Amino acid sequence: MSDSTNDTAAGTDSADAAATAESGIPAGFEAVEFGLGTFGDVSADDDGSPVPHAQVIRDVVEQAVLADRVGVDAIAIGEHHRDDFAITAPEVVLAAIAARTERIRLASGVTVLSSDEPVRVFERFATVDALSHGRAEVQLGRGSFTESFPLFGFPLTDYEVLFEEKLDLFAHLLKEGPVTWSGTVRPPLSEQEVFPKTESGRIRTWIGVGGSPESVIRAARYGLPLMLAIIGGEPMRFAPYAQLYRRALGQLESAPLPIGVHSPGFIAETDEQAREILWPHYQVMNARIGAERGWPPITRDRFEAEVEHGSLYVGSPETVAAKIAATVQGLGIQRFDLKYTSGPVPHRHLMEAVRLYGEEVVPRVKEILAAEPTAAPALS
């Protein structure tokens, strides 16, 4: 980088630090952000037949364009390599969305870094960042599915070391200077420049965590925001992880960093409509994944219990807004991403859910939070 670029970056860092010190909340997160997430679930047409993968991908782009139009802050697209999800290359889809949107942040949700090449991941997202004028985000994770490991020739016996070493390399790449790095899972780098550079000097990068203390501490150690994937059970059971993360940052003498939550849900005009539309598709998804993993078949009673008391944000705009607000306040988070696809829900219902989220749910959550403000959580 040139000296002038370094001076600019230093000035930005100073401003960010001042904002953080004043509010106790990381710069750029003074207000809670609200995103949507999808894996590109293969949807059903009106006859119940699977929609082709190509059409699902085009539909995801349309959903993201609508999300941008109704004021949603971010869209996170997950990576999978199986026939019930259409998206294997989130960055390509995000680039298409970038060309048709103006303000929405463009994230992976997640990038399975263990079975990818960190340099290429950085290059691809830096390219999306350029196309979108600085709106790219990366959410890095190990993934809850393992199909990518044999597909790309990585042994599952190296599951832990692959993520740890590749994350370490990616943390070096985020500094956007010459990289010197060595490890056991790929050849070393010596004073290697990687391009393109971003205009801001850094891609916003999260670590996705499913619920292990080691993963939470790892995120703090690398100084990266934490995205909690809460896909079942009472959301407040994750409060110890949020507290652990803040405590670890404090012990590392690091500035406060955002915590986000990613959870499934679905919105319709009424609670009854939302449950009746989602249930058969949610059942199909759980039956398939459950058969692979040895889960018992999900029952309607369990589904209803998860909606009532767990991490399934399903219902009318009023119901979903109240539940999201309770999670934001209870965990003290700065970002909430609703995974609005769960099984083969038809595109027309997904479009309506996206519209309701942006036009009705998010404004209602903001009203609740404004009426009942939550102080920035302590770091000790």
C-alpha positions in Angstrom: 0.0 0.0 0.0 1.0 3.6 -0.6 1.7 5.9 2.4 -1.4 7.9 1.6 -3.5 4.7 1.7 -2.0 3.8 5.1 -2.7 7.3 6.4 -6.4 7.0 5.2 -6.7 3.5 6.8 -5.2 4.8 10.1 -7.6 7.7 10.1 -10.5 5.4 9.6 -9.3 3.1 12.4 -9.0 6.1 14.7 -12.6 7.2 13.9 -13.9 3.7 14.4 -12.1 3.4 17.7 -13.5 6.7 18.9 -17.0 5.6 18.0 -16.6 2.3 19.8 -15.3 4.0 22.9 -18.2 6.4 23.0 -21.0 3.9 22.5 -19.6 0.6 23.6 -20.9 -0.8 20.3 -18.5 -1.5 17.4 -18.5 1.2 14.7 -21.0 0.6 12.0 -23.3 -1.3 14.4 -24.7 1.5 16.5 -28.1 0.3 15.2 -29.0 -3.4 14.9 -28.8 -4.8 11.4 -31.4 -7.1 10.0 -30.6 -9.6 7.3 -32.1 -12.6 5.4 -30.4 -15.9 4.7 -31.0 -18.8 2.2 -29.3 -22.0 1.1 -31.1 -21.9 -2.2 -33.4 -24.7 -1.1 -34.9 -26.4 -4.1 -38.4 -25.2 -4.1 -41.6 -26.8 -5.4 -43.9 -25.5 -8.2 -47.6 -25.3 -7.8 -48.0 -29.0 -8.7 -45.5 -30.0 -6.0 -42.7 -30.9 -8.5 -39.1 -29.8 -7.8 -38.0 -26.6 -9.6 -34.8 -27.0 -11.6 -31.7 -25.8 -10.0 -31.1 -23.1 -12.6 -34.5 -21.5 -11.9 -34.0 -21.7 -8.1 -30.8 -19.7 -8.5 -32.6 -17.1 -10.6 -35.4 -17.0 -8.0 -32.8 -16.3 -5.2 -31.6 -13.3 -7.2 -35.2 -12.0 -7.4 -35.7 -12.5 -3.7 -32.5 -10.6 -3.0 -33.5 -7.8 -5.3 -36.9 -7.5 -3.5 -35.0 -7.6 -0.1 -32.9 -4.6 -1.2 -36.0 -2.7 -2.4 -37.9 -3.2 1.0 -34.9 -2.1 3.1 -33.4 -5.4 4.4 -29.8 -4.7 5.5 -28.1 -8.0 4.2 -28.6 -11.2 2.3 -26.5 -14.2 3.3 -26.3 -17.1 0.8 -25.1 -20.5 2.0 -22.9 -23.0 0.2 -23.9 -26.7 -0.2 -23.0 -29.5 -2.6 -26.1 -31.7 -2.7 -29.3 -32.0 -4.8 -31.7 -30.4 -2.3 -29.9 -27.1 -2.4 -29.1 -25.2 -5.6 -26.2 -22.9 -4.7 -22.7 -24.2 -4.7 -20.9 -20.9 -5.5 -22.4 -18.1 -3.4 -20.0 -15.5 -4.7 -21.2 -15.9 -8.3 -24.8 -15.4 -7.1 -23.8 -12.5 -5.0 -22.1 -10.9 -8.0 -25.4 -11.2 -9.9 -27.2 -9.6 -7.0 -24.7 -6.8 -6.8 -25.4 -5.8 -10.3 -29.1 -5.4 -9.6 -29.1 -3.8 -6.1 -28.0 -0.6 -4.5 -27.6 -0.9 -0.7 -28.1 -4.5 0.6 -24.9 -6.1 2.1 -23.9 -9.3 0.2 -22.7 -12.2 2.4 -22.0 -15.9 2.3 -23.7 -17.8 4.9 -21.4 -19.7 5.3 -18.3 -20.2 3.1 -17.0 -23.7 4.0 -13.4 -22.6 4.3 -12.1 -26.0 5.3 -12.7 -27.4 1.8 -11.8 -24.2 -0.1 -8.7 -22.3 -0.9 -8.4 -19.2 1.3 -6.6 -17.1 -1.3 -9.3 -17.8 -3.9 -12.0 -17.1 -1.3 -10.4 -13.7 -0.6 -10.0 -12.9 -4.3 -13.6 -13.8 -5.1 -15.1 -11.8 -2.3 -12.8 -8.8 -3.0 -14.2 -9.0 -6.5 -17.8 -9.0 -5.2 -16.8 -6.1 -3.0 -15.6 -4.1 -6.0 -18.7 -4.9 -8.0 -21.0 -3.8 -5.1 -19.0 -0.7 -4.0 -18.0 -2.2 -0.7 -21.0 -4.3 0.3 -19.4 -7.8 0.4 -19.2 -9.9 3.6 -17.8 -13.3 4.3 -19.2 -15.6 6.9 -16.6 -18.4 7.5 -17.5 -21.7 8.9 -16.9 -25.4 9.0 -20.4 -26.2 7.7 -22.9 -28.6 9.1 -22.8 -30.7 5.9 -19.6 -32.6 4.8 -20.3 -33.3 1.1 -17.6 -30.8 0.1 -14.8 -32.7 1.7 -14.8 -35.8 -0.5 -15.9 -33.7 -3.5 -12.8 -31.6 -3.3 -10.4 -34.3 -2.0 -10.1 -33.3 1.7 -10.1 -36.1 4.3 -12.7 -35.7 7.2 -9.9 -36.9 9.5 -8.3 -33.4 9.0 -11.6 -31.6 9.8 -10.2 -29.5 12.6 -6.7 -28.7 11.3 -8.1 -27.7 7.9 -10.3 -25.0 9.4 -7.8 -23.8 11.9 -5.0 -23.4 9.5 -7.1 -22.0 6.6 -8.7 -19.5 9.0 -5.2 -18.4 10.1 -4.2 -17.8 6.5 -7.4 -15.9 5.8 -6.8 -13.7 8.8 -3.5 -12.7 7.3 -5.1 -12.1 3.9 -7.6 -9.7 5.5 -4.8 -7.3 6.3 -4.3 -6.8 2.5 -0.6 -6.5 2.7 2.2 -8.9 1.7 1.5 -12.3 3.2 4.0 -14.6 4.8 2.5 -17.8 6.1 3.2 -21.5 6.5 1.2 -24.5 7.6 0.6 -28.2 6.9 -2.5 -28.1 4.6 -1.1 -26.0 1.7 2.2 -24.6 0.4 3.7 -21.7 2.3 3.6 -18.0 1.1 6.4 -15.6 1.4 5.8 -11.8 1.0 2.9 -12.7 -1.4 0.6 -9.9 -2.6 -3.0 -10.9 -3.3 -5.3 -9.0 -5.6 -7.7 -7.2 -6.0 -7.3 -4.9 -3.0 -10.5 -3.5 -1.6 -11.3 0.2 -1.5 -12.0 0.2 2.2 -8.9 -1.9 3.1 -10.9 -4.8 4.7 -13.7 -7.2 3.9 -16.2 -7.5 6.8 -15.7 -11.1 7.9 -17.6 -13.1 10.5 -17.0 -16.6 12.0 -20.1 -18.8 12.0 -20.4 -20.8 15.2 -22.8 -23.6 16.0 -22.3 -23.8 19.7 -18.9 -24.9 20.9 -16.9 -22.8 23.4 -13.7 -23.4 21.4 -15.2 -21.9 18.3 -16.4 -18.8 20.2 -12.9 -18.3 21.7 -11.3 -18.8 18.3 -13.4 -16.0 16.9 -12.3 -13.7 19.7 -8.7 -14.7 19.2 -8.7 -13.7 15.6 -10.6 -10.5 16.3 -13.6 -11.4 14.0 -17.3 -10.8 14.7 -19.3 -13.8 15.9 -22.3 -15.2 14.0 -24.3 -17.7 16.2 -26.2 -20.3 14.2 -29.2 -21.0 16.5 -31.3 -23.5 14.6 -33.2 -25.2 17.5 -34.0 -24.8 21.2 -34.6 -21.8 23.3 -32.4 -18.9 22.0 -31.4 -17.7 25.4 -29.4 -20.9 26.0 -26.8 -19.2 23.8 -26.4 -16.4 26.2 -23.3 -18.1 27.8 -21.6 -18.1 24.4 -22.3 -14.4 23.9 -20.9 -13.7 27.4 -17.9 -15.9 26.8 -17.1 -14.1 23.5 -17.3 -10.6 25.2 -15.2 -11.8 28.1 -12.6 -13.3 25.8 -12.4 -10.0 23.8 -11.9 -8.2 27.1 -9.2 -10.5 28.3 -7.4 -10.2 24.9 -7.7 -6.4 25.3 -9.6 -6.2 22.0 -12.2 -3.7 21.0 -15.9 -4.8 21.2 -17.1 -6.7 18.1 -20.5 -7.5 16.8 -22.4 -10.6 17.6 -25.1 -11.9 15.2 -27.7 -14.6 15.2 -28.8 -16.7 12.2 -32.0 -18.6 12.8 -34.8 -20.1 10.6 -38.3 -18.8 10.2 -41.1 -17.9 7.9 -43.6 -15.0 7.7 -47.2 -14.8 6.3 -50.1 -12.5 6.9 -51.3 -14.5 10.0 -49.8 -17.0 12.4 -52.0 -19.8 11.1 -51.1 -19.1 7.4 -47.4 -19.1 8.2 -47.5 -22.4 10.1 -49.7 -24.1 7.5 -47.6 -23.0 4.6 -44.3 -23.9 6.2 -45.1 -27.2 8.0 -45.3 -29.7 5.1 -42.0 -28.3 3.5 -40.3 -28.1 6.9 -41.3 -31.8 7.4 -39.9 -32.8 4.1 -36.5 -31.1 4.8 -36.3 -32.6 8.3 -37.2 -36.1 7.1 -34.5 -36.1 4.5 -31.7 -34.7 6.7 -32.9 -36.7 9.7 -32.7 -40.0 7.8 -29.1 -39.2 6.9 -28.2 -38.3 10.5 -30.3 -40.7 12.5 -32.9 -38.2 13.8 -36.4 -39.4 14.8 -39.1 -38.1 12.4 -40.3 -34.6 13.4 -43.9 -34.4 14.5 -46.4 -31.5 14.2 -46.3 -31.2 18.0 -42.5 -30.7 18.0 -42.8 -28.2 15.1 -45.4 -26.2 17.1 -43.2 -26.3 20.2 -40.2 -25.0 18.3 -42.4 -22.2 16.9 -43.7 -21.3 20.4 -40.6 -21.7 22.5 -37.6 -22.4 20.3 -35.6 -20.8 17.5 -38.2 -21.1 14.7 -39.4 -17.6 14.0 -42.7 -18.4 12.3 -45.9 -16.4 12.2 -47.4 -13.0 11.3 -45.2 -9.9 11.2 -46.3 -9.0 14.7 -45.4 -12.4 16.1 -42.1 -12.7 14.4 -41.1 -9.1 15.2 -41.8 -9.7 18.9 -39.7 -12.9 19.0 -36.8 -11.3 17.1 -36.8 -8.3 19.4 -36.7 -10.6 22.5 -33.7 -12.4 21.0 -31.9 -9.1 20.2 -32.5 -7.8 23.7 -31.8 -11.1 25.5 -28.5 -11.7 23.8 -27.5 -8.1 23.2 -26.7 -8.8 19.5 -26.0 -6.3 16.7 -27.3 -8.4 13.8 -30.2 -10.8 13.2 -30.4 -12.9 10.0 -33.6 -14.8 9.3 -33.1 -17.9 7.2 -36.4 -17.6 5.4 -36.1 -20.9 3.4 -36.7 -24.3 5.0 -37.4 -27.0 2.5 -39.2 -26.8 -0.8 -41.4 -23.7 -0.1 -42.7 -22.2 -3.4 -41.0 -19.1 -4.7 -44.2 -17.0 -4.5 -44.5 -17.7 -0.7 -40.8 -16.8 -0.2 -41.2 -13.5 -2.1 -44.1 -12.6 0.2 -42.1 -13.6 3.3 -39.2 -11.3 2.1 -41.6 -8.5 1.5 -43.3 -8.8 4.9 -39.9 -9.0 6.6 -38.6 -5.8 5.1 -41.9 -3.8 5.1 -43.4 -4.9 8.4 -41.2 -7.1 10.6 -38.0 -5.0 10.7 -39.8 -1.7 11.4 -41.8 -3.3 14.2 -38.6 -4.7 15.7 -37.0 -1.3 15.6 -40.1 0.2 17.3 -39.9 -2.4 20.1 -36.1 -1.8 20.6 -36.6 2.0 20.6 -39.3 1.7 23.3 -37.3 -0.7 25.4 -33.6 0.1 24.7 -31.0 -2.4 25.8 -27.7 -1.0 27.0 -24.6 -2.2 25.3 -23.5 -5.4 27.0 -20.5 -5.3 29.3 -17.3 -7.0 28.2 -16.4 -8.5 31.6 
